[in-house]
Amino acid sequence: MEDHDAGARLAVIDRLLATCPQLKERWNQSRTDDDEEPLAYPQAATLAEVVVEALKTGDTSCFKALFDEVEWIITAGTPNERELVIVGFLEDLQGALGWTDLDETEVEPWLGPQAREAWSELLKMWADIRRKKASGELPRGPFDDSLPEVKDSKLRRIFRQIYRPPQHHEH
């Protein structure tokens, strides 16, 4: 079945990138999908990683515009656009932060009210999953006890995009 919303989701990524042109080249070099088969969710995950890299270096001049666009999409976008921004970008942004020594609160100043609510709900959901895994209510995952050593940088990037790291702290 053809996905008619794929183009609209890719357009969301273009809109987000347009707010941060200085990040686009790094995003292009970091992508794990390709131009022949562009995939919105991996592109959103890559954008999240690039935003975290920019945060680490203090290059946050475009963050207000970026998160204003995130807020607009959550408020006025289609259900698929909202899902991409929340699950594909904000959730992956939390995951990307988890692979660093940065705290997820470091992006909160840029979040609008709807994005902040989605951010908080995602944090609660992941805390609940960790609690359920710890109690045995949910089965533990294959990497909950030890992370694999992935030497290939592209494979490591893909692994980090699909696996949420153990949290440094609870909320």
Contact map, one row per residue, 1 for C-alpha under 8 A:
111000000000000000000000000000000000000000000000000000000000000000000000000000000000000000000000000000000000000000000000000000000000000000000000000000000000000000000000000
111100000000000000000000000000000000000000000000000000000000000000000000000000000000000000000000000000000000000000000000000000000000000000000000000000000000000000000000000
111111000000000000000000000000000000000000000000000000000000000000000000000000000000000000000000000000000000000000000000000000000000000000000000000000000000000000000000000
011111110000000000000000000000000000000000000000000000000000000000000000000000000000000000000000000000000000000000000000000000000000000000000000000000000000000000000000000
001111111000000000000000000000000000000000000000000000000000000000000000000000010000000000000000000000000000000000000000000000000000000000000000000000000000000000000000000
001111111100000000000000000000000000001100000000000000000000000000000000000000000000000000000000000000000000000000000000000000000000000000000000000000000000000000000000000
000111111110000000000000000000000000000000000000000000000000000000000000000000000000000000000000000000000000000000000000000000000000000000000000000000000000000000000000000
000111111111000000000000000000000000000000000000000000000000000000000000000000001000000000000000000000000000000000000000000000000000000000000000000000000000000000000000000
000011111111100000000000000000000000000100000000000000000000000000000000000000011001000000000000000000000000000000000000000000000000000000000000000000000000000000000000000
000001111111110000000000000000000000011100000000000000000000000000000000000000000000000000000000000000000000000000000000000000000000000000000000000000000000000000000000000
000000111111111000000000000000000000000000000000000000000000000000000000000000000000000000000000000000000000000000000000000000000000000000000000000000000000000000000000000
000000011111111100000000000000000000000000000000000000000000000000000000000000001000000000000000000000000000000000000000000000000000000000000000000000000000000000000000000
000000001111111110000000000000000000000100110000000000000000000000000000000000000000000000000000000000000000000000000000000000000000000000000000000000000000000000000000000
000000000111111111000000000000000000000000000000000000000000000000000000000000000000000000000000000000000000000000000000000000000000000000000000000000000000000000000000000
000000000011111111100000000000000000000000000000000000000000000000001000000000000000000000000000000000000000000000000000000000000000000000000000000000000000000000000000000
000000000001111111110000000000000000000000000000000000000000000001001100000000000000000000000000000000000000000000000000000000000000000000000000000000000000000000000000000
000000000000111111111011000000000000000000000010000000000000000001000000000000000000000000000000000000000000000000000000000000000000000000000000000000000000000000000000000
000000000000011111111000000000000000000000000000000000000000000000000000000000000000000000000000000000000000000000000000000000000000000000000000000000000000000000000000000
000000000000001111111000000000000000000000000000000000000000010011001000000000000000000000000000000000000000000000000000000000000000000000000000000000000000000000000000000
000000000000000111111111000000000000000000000000000000000000011011000000000000000000000000000000000000000000000000000000000000000000000000000000000000000000000000000000000
000000000000000011111111100000000000000000000000000000000000000000000000000000000000000000000000000000000000000000000000000000000000000000000000000000000000000000000000000
000000000000000000011111100000000000000000000000000000000000000000000000000000000000000000000000000000000000000000000000000000000000000000000000000000000000000000000000000
000000000000000010011111111000000000000000000000011001000000000000000000000000000000000000000000000000000000000000000000000000000000000000000000000000000000000000000000000
000000000000000010011111111100000000000000000000000000000000000000000000000000000000000000000000000000000000000000000000000000000000000000000000000000000000000000000000000
000000000000000000001111111110000000000000000000000000000000000000000000000000000000000000000000000000000000000000000000000000000000000000000000000000000000000000000000000
000000000000000000000011111111000000000000000000010000000000000000000000000000000000000000000000000000000000000000000000000000000000000000000000000000000000000000000000000
000000000000000000000011111111100000000000000110010000000000000000000000000000000000000000000000000000000000000000000000000000000000000000000000000000000000000000000000000
000000000000000000000001111111100000000000000000000000000000000000000000000000000000000000000000000000000000000000000000000000000000000000000000000000000000000000000000000
000000000000000000000000111111100000000000000000000000000000000000000000000000000000000000000000000000000000000000000000000000000000000000000000000000000000000000000000000
000000000000000000000000011111110000000000000100000000000000000000000000000000000000000000000000000000000000000000000000000000000000000000000000000000000000000000000000000
000000000000000000000000001111111100000001100100000000000000000000000000000000000000000000000000000000000000000000000000000000000000000000000000000000000000000000000000000
000000000000000000000000000001111100000001100100000000000000000000000000000000000000000000000000000000000000000000000000000000000000000000000000000000000100110000000000000
000000000000000000000000000000111110111001100000000000000000000000000000000000000000000000000000000000000000000000000000000000000000000000000000000000000000000000000000000
000000000000000000000000000000111111111000000000000000000000000000000000000000000000000000000000000000000000000000000000000000000000000000000000000000000000000000000000000
000000000000000000000000000000001111110000000000000000000000000000000000000000000000000000000000000000000000000000000000000000000000000000000000000000000000000000000000000
000000000000000000000000000000000111110000000000000000000000000000000000000000000000000000000000000000000000000000000000000000000000000000000000000000000000000000000000000
000000000000000000000000000000001111111000000000000000000000000000000000000000000000000000000000000000000000000000000000000000000000000000000000000000000000000000000000000
000000000100000000000000000000001111111100100000000000000000000000000000000000000000000000000000000000000000000000000000000000000000000000000000000000000000000000000000000
000001000100000000000000000000001100111111100000000000000000000000000000000000000000000000000000000000000000000000000000000000000000000000000000000000000000000000000000000
000001001100100000000000000000000000011111110000000000000000000000000000000000000001000100000000000000000000000000000000000000000000000000000000000000000000000000000000000
000000000000000000000000000000000000001111111000000000000000000000000000000000000001000110000000000000000000000000000000000000000000000000000000000000000000000000000000000
000000000000000000000000000000111000001111111100000000000000000000000000000000000000000100000000000000000000000000000000000000000000000000000000000000000000000010000000000
000000000000100000000000000000111000011111111110000000000000000000000000000000000000000000000000000000000000000000000000000000000000000000000000000000000000000000000000000
000000000000100000000000000000000000000111111111000000000000000000000000000000000001100110010000000000000000000000000000000000000000000000000000000000000000000000000000000
000000000000000000000000000000000000000011111111100000000000000000000000000000000000000110011000000000000000000000000000000000000000000000000000000000000000000010000000000
000000000000000000000000001001110000000001111111110000000000000000000000000000000000000000000000000000000000000000000000000000000000000000000000000000000000000010000000000
000000000000000010000000001000000000000000111111111000000000000000000000000000000000000010000000000000000000000000000000000000000000000000000000000000000000000000000000000
000000000000000000000000000000000000000000011111111100000000000000000000000000000000000011011001000000000000000000000000000000000000000000000000000000000000000000000000000
000000000000000000000000000000000000000000001111111110000000000000000000000000000000000000011001000000000000000000000000000000000000000000000000000000000000000000000000000
000000000000000000000010011000000000000000000111111111000000000000000000000000000000000000000000000000000000000000000000000000000000000000000000000000000000000000000000000
000000000000000000000010000000000000000000000011111111100000000000000000000000000000000000001000000000000000000000000000000000000000000000000000000000000000000000000000000
000000000000000000000000000000000000000000000001111111110000000000000000000000000000000000001001100000000000000000000000000000000000000000000000000000000000000000000000000
000000000000000000000000000000000000000000000000111111111000000000000000000000000000000000000000000000000000000000000000000000000000000000000000000000000000000000000000000
000000000000000000000010000000000000000000000000011111111111000000000000000000000000000000000000000000000000000000000000000000000000000000000000000000000000000000000000000
000000000000000000000000000000000000000000000000001111111111000000000000000000000000000000000000000000000000000000000000000000000000000000000000000000000000000000000000000
000000000000000000000000000000000000000000000000000111111110000000000000000000000000000000000000000001000000000000000000000000000000000000000000000000000000000000000000000
000000000000000000000000000000000000000000000000000011111110000000000000000000000000000000000000000000000000000000000000000000000000000000000000000000000000000000000000000
000000000000000000000000000000000000000000000000000001111111000000000000000000000000000000000000000000000000000000000000000000000000000000000000000000000000000000000000000
000000000000000000000000000000000000000000000000000001111111110000000000000000000000000000000000000000000000000000000000000000000000000000000000000000000000000000000000000
000000000000000000000000000000000000000000000000000001100111111000000000000000000000000000000000000000000000000000000000000000000000000000000000000000000000000000000000000
000000000000000000000000000000000000000000000000000000000011111100000000000000000000000000000000000000000000000000000000000000000000000000000000000000000000000000000000000
000000000000000000110000000000000000000000000000000000000011111111000000000000000000000000000000000000000000000000000000000000000000000000000000000000000000000000000000000
000000000000000000010000000000000000000000000000000000000001111111100000000000000000000000000000000000000000010000000000000000000000000000000000000000000000000000000000000
000000000000000000000000000000000000000000000000000000000000111111110000000000000000000000000000000000000000010000000000000000000000000000000000000000000000000000000000000
000000000000000000110000000000000000000000000000000000000000011111111000000000000000000000000000000000000000000000000000000000000000000000000000000000000000000000000000000
000000000000000110110000000000000000000000000000000000000000011111111100000000000000000000000000000000000000000000000000000000000000000000000000000000000000000000000000000
000000000000000000000000000000000000000000000000000000000000001111111110000000000000000000000000000000000000011100000000000000000000000000000000000000000000000000000000000
000000000000000000000000000000000000000000000000000000000000000111111111000000000000000000000000000000000000011100000000000000000000000000000000000000000000000000000000000
000000000000001100100000000000000000000000000000000000000000000011111111100000000000000000000000000000000000000000000000000000000000000000000000000000000000000000000000000
000000000000000100000000000000000000000000000000000000000000000001111111110000000000100000000000000000000000000000100000000000000000000000000000000000000000000000000000000
000000000000000000000000000000000000000000000000000000000000000000111111111000000000000000000000000000000000001111100000000000000000000000000000000000000000000000000000000
000000000000000000000000000000000000000000000000000000000000000000011111111110000000000000000000000000000000000000000000000000000000000000000000000000000000000000000000000
000000000000000000000000000000000000000000000000000000000000000000001111111111001100100000000000000000000000000000000000000000000000000000000000000000000000000000000000000
000000000000000000000000000000000000000000000000000000000000000000000111111110001100110000000000000000000000000001100000000000000000000000000000000000000000000000000000000
000000000000000000000000000000000000000000000000000000000000000000000011111110000100000000000000000000000000000001000000000000000000000000000000000000000000000000000000000
000000000000000000000000000000000000000000000000000000000000000000000001111111000000000000000000000000000000000000000000000000000000000000000000000000000000000000000000000
000000000000000000000000000000000000000000000000000000000000000000000001111111111100000000000000000000000000000000000000000000000000000000000000000000000000000000000000000
000000000000000000000000000000000000000000000000000000000000000000000000100111111100000000000000000000000000000000000000000000000000000000000000000000000000000000000000000
000000000000000000000000000000000000000000000000000000000000000000000000000011111110000000000000000000000000000000000000000000000000000000000000000000000000000000000000000
000010001000000000000000000000000000000000000000000000000000000000000000000011111111000000000000000000000000000000000000000000000000000000000000000000000000000000000000000
000000011001000000000000000000000000000000000000000000000000000000000000110011111111100000000000000000000000000000000000000000000000000000000000000000000000000000000000000
000000000000000000000000000000000000000000000000000000000000000000000000111011111111110000000000000000000000000000000000000000000000000000000000000000000000000000000000000
000000000000000000000000000000000000000000000000000000000000000000000000000000111111111100000000000000000000000000000000000000000000000000000000000000000000000000000000000
000000001000000000000000000000000000000110010000000000000000000000000000000000011111111110000000000000000000000000000000000000000000000000000000000000000000000000000000000
000000000000000000000000000000000000000000010000000000000000000000000100110000001111111111000000000000000000000000000000000000000000000000000000000000000000000000000000000
000000000000000000000000000000000000000000000000000000000000000000000000010000000111111111100000000000000000000000100110000000000000000000000000000000000000000000000000000
000000000000000000000000000000000000000000000000000000000000000000000000000000000011111111110000000000000000000000000000000000000000000000000000000000000000000000000000000
000000000000000000000000000000000000000111011000000000000000000000000000000000000011111111110000000000000000000000000000000000000000000000000000000000000000000000000000000
000000000000000000000000000000000000000010011011000000000000000000000000000000000001111111111000000000000000000000000000000000000000000000000000000000000000000000000000000
000000000000000000000000000000000000000000000001000000000000000000000000000000000000111111111100000000000000000000000010000000000000000000000000000000000000000000000000000
000000000000000000000000000000000000000000000000000000000000000000000000000000000000011111111110000000000000000000000010010000000000000000000000000000000000000000000000000
000000000000000000000000000000000000000000011001100000000000000000000000000000000000001111111111000000000000000000000000000000000000000000000000000000000000000010000000000
000000000000000000000000000000000000000000001001101100000000000000000000000000000000000011111111100000000000000000000000000000000000000000000000000000000000000000000000000
000000000000000000000000000000000000000000000000000000000000000000000000000000000000000001111111110000010000000000000000000000000000000000000000000000000000000000000000000
000000000000000000000000000000000000000000000000000000000000000000000000000000000000000000111111111000000000000000000000000000000000000000000000000000000000000110111000000
000000000000000000000000000000000000000000000001100100000000000000000000000000000000000000011111111100000000000000000000000000000000000000000000000000000000000110000000000
000000000000000000000000000000000000000000000000000100000000000000000000000000000000000000001111111111110000000000000000000000000000000000000000000000000000000000000000000
000000000000000000000000000000000000000000000000000000000000000000000000000000000000000000000111111111110000000000000000000000000000000000000000000000000000000000011111000
000000000000000000000000000000000000000000000000000000000000000000000000000000000000000000000011111110000000000000000000000000000000000000000000000000000000000100001000000
000000000000000000000000000000000000000000000000000000000000000000000000000000000000000000000001111111000000000000000000000000000000000000000000000000000000000000000000000
000000000000000000000000000000000000000000000000000000000000000000000000000000000000000000000000111111100000000000000000000000000000000000000000000000000000000000000000000
000000000000000000000000000000000000000000000000000000010000000000000000000000000000000000000000110111110100000000000000000000000000000000000000000000000000000000000000000
000000000000000000000000000000000000000000000000000000000000000000000000000000000000000000000000110011111100000000000000000000000000000000000000000000000000000000000000000
000000000000000000000000000000000000000000000000000000000000000000000000000000000000000000000100110001111111000000000000000000000000000000000000000000000000000000000000000
000000000000000000000000000000000000000000000000000000000000000000000000000000000000000000000000000000111111100000000000000000000000000000000000000000000000000000000000000
000000000000000000000000000000000000000000000000000000000000000000000000000000000000000000000000000001111111100000000000000000000000000000000000000000000000000000000000000
000000000000000000000000000000000000000000000000000000000000000000000000000000000000000000000000000000011111111000000000000000000000000000000000000000000000000000000000000
000000000000000000000000000000000000000000000000000000000000000000000000000000000000000000000000000000011111111000010000000000000000000000000000000000000000000000000000000
000000000000000000000000000000000000000000000000000000000000000000000000000000000000000000000000000000001111111000000000000000000000000000000000000000000000000000000000000
000000000000000000000000000000000000000000000000000000000000001100110000000000000000000000000000000000000011111100000000000000000000000000000000000000000000000000000000000
000000000000000000000000000000000000000000000000000000000000000000110010000000000000000000000000000000000011111111110000000000000000000000000000000000000000000000000000000
000000000000000000000000000000000000000000000000000000000000000000110010000000000000000000000000000000000000011111110000000000000000000000000000000000000000000000000000000
000000000000000000000000000000000000000000000000000000000000000000000010000000000000000000000000000000000000001111111000000000000000000000000000000000000000000000000000000
000000000000000000000000000000000000000000000000000000000000000000000010011000000000000000000000000000000000001111111100000000000000000000000000000000000000000000000000000
000000000000000000000000000000000000000000000000000000000000000000000110010000000000010000000000000000000000001111111110000000000000000000000000000000000000000000000000000
000000000000000000000000000000000000000000000000000000000000000000000000000000000000000000000000000000000001001111111111000000000000000000000000000000000000000000000000000
000000000000000000000000000000000000000000000000000000000000000000000000000000000000000000000000000000000000000011111111100000000000000000000000000000000000000000000000000
000000000000000000000000000000000000000000000000000000000000000000000000000000000000010000000000000000000000000001111111110000000000000000000000000000000000000000000000000
000000000000000000000000000000000000000000000000000000000000000000000000000000000000010001100000000000000000000000111111111000000000000000000000000000000000000000000000000
000000000000000000000000000000000000000000000000000000000000000000000000000000000000000000000000000000000000000000011111111100000000000000000000000000000000000000000000000
000000000000000000000000000000000000000000000000000000000000000000000000000000000000000000000000000000000000000000001111111110000000000000000000000000000000000000000000000
000000000000000000000000000000000000000000000000000000000000000000000000000000000000000000100000000000000000000000000111111111000000000000000000000000000000000000000000000
000000000000000000000000000000000000000000000000000000000000000000000000000000000000000000000000000000000000000000000011111111100000000000000000000000000000000000000000001
000000000000000000000000000000000000000000000000000000000000000000000000000000000000000000000000000000000000000000000001111111110000000000000000000000000000000000000000001
000000000000000000000000000000000000000000000000000000000000000000000000000000000000000000000000000000000000000000000000111111111000000000000000000000000000000000000000000
000000000000000000000000000000000000000000000000000000000000000000000000000000000000000000000000000000000000000000000000011111111100000000000000000000000000000000000000000
000000000000000000000000000000000000000000000000000000000000000000000000000000000000000000000000000000000000000000000000001111111110000000000000000000000000000000000000011
000000000000000000000000000000000000000000000000000000000000000000000000000000000000000000000000000000000000000000000000000111111111000000000000000000000000000000000000000
000000000000000000000000000000000000000000000000000000000000000000000000000000000000000000000000000000000000000000000000000011111111100001000000000000000000000000000000000
000000000000000000000000000000000000000000000000000000000000000000000000000000000000000000000000000000000000000000000000000001111111110000000000000000000000000000000000000
000000000000000000000000000000000000000000000000000000000000000000000000000000000000000000000000000000000000000000000000000000111111111000000000000000000000000000000000000
000000000000000000000000000000000000000000000000000000000000000000000000000000000000000000000000000000000000000000000000000000011111111111000000000000000000000000000000000
000000000000000000000000000000000000000000000000000000000000000000000000000000000000000000000000000000000000000000000000000000001111111111110000000000000000000000000000000
000000000000000000000000000000000000000000000000000000000000000000000000000000000000000000000000000000000000000000000000000000000111111111010000000000000000000000000000000
000000000000000000000000000000000000000000000000000000000000000000000000000000000000000000000000000000000000000000000000000000000011111111000000000000000000000000000000000
000000000000000000000000000000000000000000000000000000000000000000000000000000000000000000000000000000000000000000000000000000000001111111110000000000000000000000000000000
000000000000000000000000000000000000000000000000000000000000000000000000000000000000000000000000000000000000000000000000000000000001111111100000000000000000000000000000000
000000000000000000000000000000000000000000000000000000000000000000000000000000000000000000000000000000000000000000000000000000001001111111110000000000000000000000000000000
000000000000000000000000000000000000000000000000000000000000000000000000000000000000000000000000000000000000000000000000000000000000100111111000000000000000000000000000000
000000000000000000000000000000000000000000000000000000000000000000000000000000000000000000000000000000000000000000000000000000000000110101111101000000000000000000000000000
000000000000000000000000000000000000000000000000000000000000000000000000000000000000000000000000000000000000000000000000000000000000000000111111000000000000000000000000000
000000000000000000000000000000000000000000000000000000000000000000000000000000000000000000000000000000000000000000000000000000000000000000011111100000000000000000000000000
000000000000000000000000000000000000000000000000000000000000000000000000000000000000000000000000000000000000000000000000000000000000000000001111111100000000000000000000000
000000000000000000000000000000000000000000000000000000000000000000000000000000000000000000000000000000000000000000000000000000000000000000011111111000000000000000000100000
000000000000000000000000000000000000000000000000000000000000000000000000000000000000000000000000000000000000000000000000000000000000000000000111111000000000000000000000000
000000000000000000000000000000000000000000000000000000000000000000000000000000000000000000000000000000000000000000000000000000000000000000000011111100000000000000000000000
000000000000000000000000000000000000000000000000000000000000000000000000000000000000000000000000000000000000000000000000000000000000000000000011111110000000000000000000000
000000000000000000000000000000000000000000000000000000000000000000000000000000000000000000000000000000000000000000000000000000000000000000000010011111000000000000000000000
000000000000000000000000000000000000000000000000000000000000000000000000000000000000000000000000000000000000000000000000000000000000000000000000001111100000000000000000000
000000000000000000000000000000000000000000000000000000000000000000000000000000000000000000000000000000000000000000000000000000000000000000000000000111111011000000000000000
000000000000000000000000000000000000000000000000000000000000000000000000000000000000000000000000000000000000000000000000000000000000000000000000000011111011000000000000000
000000000000000000000000000000000000000000000000000000000000000000000000000000000000000000000000000000000000000000000000000000000000000000000000000001111111000000000000000
000000000000000000000000000000000000000000000000000000000000000000000000000000000000000000000000000000000000000000000000000000000000000000000000000001111111100000000000000
000000000000000000000000000000010000000000000000000000000000000000000000000000000000000000000000000000000000000000000000000000000000000000000000000000011111110000000000000
000000000000000000000000000000000000000000000000000000000000000000000000000000000000000000000000000000000000000000000000000000000000000000000000000001111111111000000000000
000000000000000000000000000000000000000000000000000000000000000000000000000000000000000000000000000000000000000000000000000000000000000000000000000001111111111100000000000
000000000000000000000000000000010000000000000000000000000000000000000000000000000000000000000000000000000000000000000000000000000000000000000000000000001111111110000000000
000000000000000000000000000000010000000000000000000000000000000000000000000000000000000000000000000000000000000000000000000000000000000000000000000000000111111111000000000
000000000000000000000000000000000000000000000000000000000000000000000000000000000000000000000000000000000000000000000000000000000000000000000000000000000011111111100000000
000000000000000000000000000000000000000000000000000000000000000000000000000000000000000000000011001000000000000000000000000000000000000000000000000000000001111111111000000
000000000000000000000000000000000000000001001100000000000000000000000000000000000000000000010011000000000000000000000000000000000000000000000000000000000000111111110000000
000000000000000000000000000000000000000000000000000000000000000000000000000000000000000000000000000000000000000000000000000000000000000000000000000000000000011111110000000
000000000000000000000000000000000000000000000000000000000000000000000000000000000000000000000010000000000000000000000000000000000000000000000000000000000000001111111000000
000000000000000000000000000000000000000000000000000000000000000000000000000000000000000000000010010000000000000000000000000000000000000000000000000000000000000111111100000
000000000000000000000000000000000000000000000000000000000000000000000000000000000000000000000010011000000000000000000000000000000000000000000000000000000000000100111110000
000000000000000000000000000000000000000000000000000000000000000000000000000000000000000000000000010000000000000000000000000000000000000000000001000000000000000000011111000
000000000000000000000000000000000000000000000000000000000000000000000000000000000000000000000000010000000000000000000000000000000000000000000000000000000000000000001111110
000000000000000000000000000000000000000000000000000000000000000000000000000000000000000000000000010000000000000000000000000000000000000000000000000000000000000000000111110
000000000000000000000000000000000000000000000000000000000000000000000000000000000000000000000000000000000000000000000000000000000000000000000000000000000000000000000011111
000000000000000000000000000000000000000000000000000000000000000000000000000000000000000000000000000000000000000000000000000000100000000000000000000000000000000000000011111
000000000000000000000000000000000000000000000000000000000000000000000000000000000000000000000000000000000000000000000000001100100000000000000000000000000000000000000000111
